[in-house]
Amino acid sequence: MSNLIKKEAIEKVKDELSKIDKKGKKTRKGRFAAAVLGSIPWIGGAIAASSALHAEKEQGKINDLERIWLEEHQKKIEQLYYTIYQIHERLDNAGEDVHDRMESEEYLTLVRKGFKEWDNAETLDKKEYIRKLLTNACATDIKADDLIQLFIDWIRTYNETHFLVIKEIYKNPGATRGEIWNSLNGTYAREDSMEADLYKLLIRDLSTGGIIRQHRATNYDGTFQKTSRRSSKSNTLTSAFDNTKQYELTELGKKFVHYTMEEVVIKLGTE
């Protein structure tokens, strides 16, 4: 998106924030934006300080340190406003049920929690996961708010290396640890190396967290079947890069990927 279009998008958000009547009643978009801004501790002071520094800048009274501070916070504010605009744009033409959901206190509670984590997210990818999750949480049939909060917690807890493993298993269900490693890394590593230890930790984190599991056969009603255990004559432990056991996302893991890493198609409303 060009800088001009992005600037126009940011101005639209500012305009929505200004649409408050004499009784203090905010528009639907205004309530959403206010919930976002209220969840980020530094935003109010930064906006006020930014205005003051802009005035000083015009008068030629700003020093280099103040200029750097102004530019850095201006970038963060614009990124935040643009994220708000992206969610608005996706939800604008949705049905009335989506608009009602957007105004509900239950959804605004999720917005506050989500943008608090958005502000703390250390990567742009994590910020995007939260944006997509909050959009999809409003516009689809995922109305289990506790589940959405769990997904926000997962975004905070796991790092980008975890997400690379999740994405690889999502693209290639049934991949073994060896296949996942080769796809993401492709280099040889010893079993007693730091790389092997880290890789086993990633798999263990995601397994115990309920996002991935070893593939299991099920019967007609979905009950997992036991696997026969054969005694092994090998005197070595299972490799960190094992190529026999297949991995897949749990059903919960699939939902997590679907709502945080994909743009879900939104049902359009009617006039």
DRENKE-597027 format. One record per residue (C-alpha): residue in three letters; x, y, z. Coordinates in steps of 0.25 Angstrom, whole numbers, padded with zeros to 4 digits. Layout:
REM residues N
   r    px    py    pz
 ALA     X     Y     Z
...
//
This chain:
REM residues 271
   r    px    py    pz
 MET  0000  0000  0000
 SER  0005  0014 -0004
 ASN  0009  0024  0007
 LEU -0002  0033  0002
 ILE -0013  0022  0003
 LYS -0008  0018  0017
 LYS -0008  0033  0021
 GLU -0023  0034  0017
 ALA -0026  0021  0025
 ILE -0020  0027  0037
 GLU -0028  0040  0035
 LYS -0041  0032  0035
 VAL -0038  0026  0048
 LYS -0035  0040  0054
 ASP -0048  0045  0048
 GLU -0056  0033  0055
 LEU -0049  0037  0068
 SER -0054  0051  0067
 LYS -0069  0047  0064
 ILE -0074  0049  0079
 ASP -0087  0056  0081
 LYS -0090  0066  0092
 LYS -0095  0054  0101
 GLY -0082  0047  0099
 LYS -0088  0036  0091
 LYS -0078  0030  0081
 THR -0079  0023  0068
 ARG -0078  0008  0067
 LYS -0064  0010  0061
 GLY -0061  0021  0071
 ARG -0064  0011  0082
 PHE -0055  0001  0076
 ALA -0043  0011  0074
 ALA -0045  0016  0088
 ALA -0044  0002  0094
 VAL -0031  0000  0086
 LEU -0025  0013  0091
 GLY -0029  0010  0105
 SER -0022 -0003  0105
 ILE -0008  0003  0102
 PRO -0002  0011  0114
 TRP  0007  0020  0106
 ILE -0002  0025  0095
 GLY -0009  0036  0102
 GLY  0004  0043  0107
 ALA  0011  0040  0093
 ILE -0001  0047  0085
 ALA -0001  0059  0095
 ALA  0015  0060  0095
 SER  0015  0058  0080
 SER  0006  0070  0078
 ALA  0014  0079  0087
 LEU  0027  0075  0080
 HIS  0021  0077  0066
 ALA  0018  0092  0071
 GLU  0032  0093  0076
 LYS  0038  0087  0063
 GLU  0030  0098  0055
 GLN  0036  0109  0064
 GLY  0050  0102  0062
 LYS  0052  0099  0077
 ILE  0053  0084  0076
 ASN  0066  0077  0079
 ASP  0072  0064  0072
 LEU  0067  0055  0084
 GLU  0053  0061  0084
 ARG  0053  0059  0069
 ILE  0057  0045  0070
 TRP  0046  0042  0080
 LEU  0036  0049  0072
 GLU  0039  0041  0060
 GLU  0039  0028  0067
 HIS  0026  0030  0074
 GLN  0020  0035  0062
 LYS  0023  0022  0054
 LYS  0017  0014  0065
 ILE  0004  0022  0066
 GLU  0003  0022  0051
 GLN  0005  0006  0051
 LEU -0006  0005  0062
 TYR -0016  0014  0054
 TYR -0014  0006  0042
 THR -0016 -0007  0048
 ILE -0029 -0001  0054
 TYR -0033  0003  0040
 GLN -0030 -0011  0034
 ILE -0040 -0017  0044
 HIS -0050 -0006  0041
 GLU -0049 -0008  0026
 ARG -0051 -0023  0027
 LEU -0063 -0022  0036
 ASP -0070 -0010  0029
 ASN -0078 -0017  0019
 ALA -0082 -0029  0028
 GLY -0096 -0032  0033
 GLU -0103 -0026  0045
 ASP -0099 -0038  0054
 VAL -0085 -0034  0052
 HIS -0087 -0020  0055
 ASP -0095 -0023  0068
 ARG -0083 -0033  0072
 MET -0073 -0021  0069
 GLU -0081 -0012  0079
 SER -0083 -0023  0090
 GLU -0075 -0022  0103
 GLU -0071 -0036  0102
 TYR -0064 -0033  0088
 LEU -0058 -0020  0093
 THR -0052 -0028  0105
 LEU -0045 -0037  0095
 VAL -0040 -0024  0087
 ARG -0034 -0018  0099
 LYS -0026 -0031  0103
 GLY -0022 -0034  0088
 PHE -0017 -0020  0086
 LYS -0009 -0020  0099
 GLU -0002 -0032  0094
 TRP -0001 -0025  0080
 ASP  0007 -0014  0087
 ASN  0016 -0024  0094
 ALA  0018 -0033  0082
 GLU  0033 -0033  0078
 THR  0030 -0036  0063
 LEU  0021 -0031  0052
 ASP  0017 -0045  0049
 LYS  0011 -0046  0063
 LYS  0004 -0033  0062
 GLU -0002 -0038  0049
 TYR -0007 -0051  0056
 ILE -0014 -0042  0066
 ARG -0020 -0034  0056
 LYS -0026 -0046  0048
 LEU -0031 -0052  0061
 LEU -0038 -0040  0065
 THR -0044 -0038  0051
 ASN -0049 -0053  0050
 ALA -0054 -0053  0065
 CYS -0064 -0042  0061
 ALA -0067 -0047  0047
 THR -0069 -0062  0048
 ASP -0076 -0073  0056
 ILE -0064 -0074  0066
 LYS -0072 -0068  0078
 ALA -0065 -0076  0089
 ASP -0058 -0064  0095
 ASP -0050 -0072  0105
 LEU -0044 -0079  0093
 ILE -0040 -0066  0086
 GLN -0033 -0062  0099
 LEU -0026 -0075  0099
 PHE -0021 -0072  0085
 ILE -0016 -0058  0089
 ASP -0009 -0065  0100
 TRP -0002 -0074  0091
 ILE  0002 -0063  0082
 ARG  0009 -0056  0094
 THR  0015 -0069  0099
 TYR  0021 -0075  0086
 ASN  0032 -0069  0078
 GLU  0034 -0069  0063
 THR  0042 -0082  0063
 HIS  0030 -0089  0069
 PHE  0021 -0083  0058
 LEU  0030 -0088  0047
 VAL  0028 -0102  0052
 ILE  0013 -0100  0053
 LYS  0012 -0094  0039
 GLU  0021 -0106  0033
 ILE  0012 -0117  0040
 TYR -0001 -0109  0035
 LYS  0005 -0109  0021
 ASN  0010 -0124  0021
 PRO  0001 -0132  0031
 GLY  0008 -0145  0035
 ALA  0022 -0139  0034
 THR  0032 -0145  0042
 ARG  0042 -0138  0051
 GLY  0053 -0141  0041
 GLU  0045 -0135  0030
 ILE  0041 -0123  0038
 TRP  0055 -0120  0041
 ASN  0060 -0122  0027
 SER  0050 -0113  0022
 LEU  0052 -0102  0032
 ASN  0067 -0103  0033
 GLY  0073 -0113  0024
 THR  0087 -0115  0031
 TYR  0092 -0127  0039
 ALA  0092 -0126  0054
 ARG  0098 -0136  0064
 GLU  0088 -0143  0074
 ASP  0096 -0137  0085
 SER  0097 -0123  0080
 MET  0090 -0110  0084
 GLU  0082 -0110  0071
 ALA  0076 -0123  0074
 ASP  0073 -0119  0089
 LEU  0066 -0107  0084
 TYR  0058 -0114  0073
 LYS  0053 -0125  0083
 LEU  0049 -0113  0093
 LEU  0041 -0107  0081
 ILE  0033 -0120  0078
 ARG  0031 -0123  0093
 ASP  0026 -0109  0096
 LEU  0016 -0110  0084
 SER  0012 -0124  0088
 THR  0009 -0121  0103
 GLY  0002 -0108  0099
 GLY -0008 -0116  0091
 ILE -0005 -0110  0077
 ILE  0002 -0122  0071
 ARG  0002 -0137  0073
 GLN  0007 -0150  0067
 HIS -0002 -0156  0057
 ARG -0012 -0166  0063
 ALA -0022 -0175  0056
 THR -0037 -0173  0061
 ASN -0049 -0182  0060
 TYR -0062 -0179  0054
 ASP -0066 -0170  0066
 GLY -0053 -0162  0066
 THR -0047 -0170  0078
 PHE -0032 -0171  0077
 GLN -0027 -0185  0076
 LYS -0016 -0191  0084
 THR -0003 -0194  0076
 SER  0004 -0207  0078
 ARG  0017 -0206  0085
 ARG  0028 -0214  0080
 SER  0041 -0217  0088
 SER  0053 -0210  0081
 LYS  0066 -0216  0080
 SER  0073 -0203  0078
 ASN  0082 -0198  0089
 THR  0080 -0183  0085
 LEU  0069 -0173  0088
 THR  0059 -0168  0078
 SER  0066 -0157  0069
 ALA  0062 -0142  0070
 PHE  0061 -0143  0055
 ASP  0053 -0156  0055
 ASN  0047 -0160  0042
 THR  0037 -0171  0046
 LYS  0027 -0163  0055
 GLN  0017 -0154  0048
 TYR  0012 -0141  0053
 GLU -0001 -0133  0051
 LEU -0008 -0121  0057
 THR -0019 -0124  0067
 GLU -0033 -0119  0064
 LEU -0030 -0108  0073
 GLY -0017 -0105  0066
 LYS -0024 -0105  0053
 LYS -0034 -0094  0058
 PHE -0022 -0086  0063
 VAL -0015 -0086  0050
 HIS -0028 -0083  0043
 TYR -0032 -0071  0051
 THR -0018 -0065  0053
 MET -0011 -0068  0040
 GLU -0022 -0067  0029
 GLU -0031 -0056  0025
 VAL -0045 -0062  0027
 VAL -0055 -0059  0016
 ILE -0066 -0050  0023
 LYS -0080 -0051  0019
 LEU -0085 -0038  0013
 GLY -0097 -0030  0019
 THR -0109 -0025  0011
 GLU -0114 -0011  0010
//
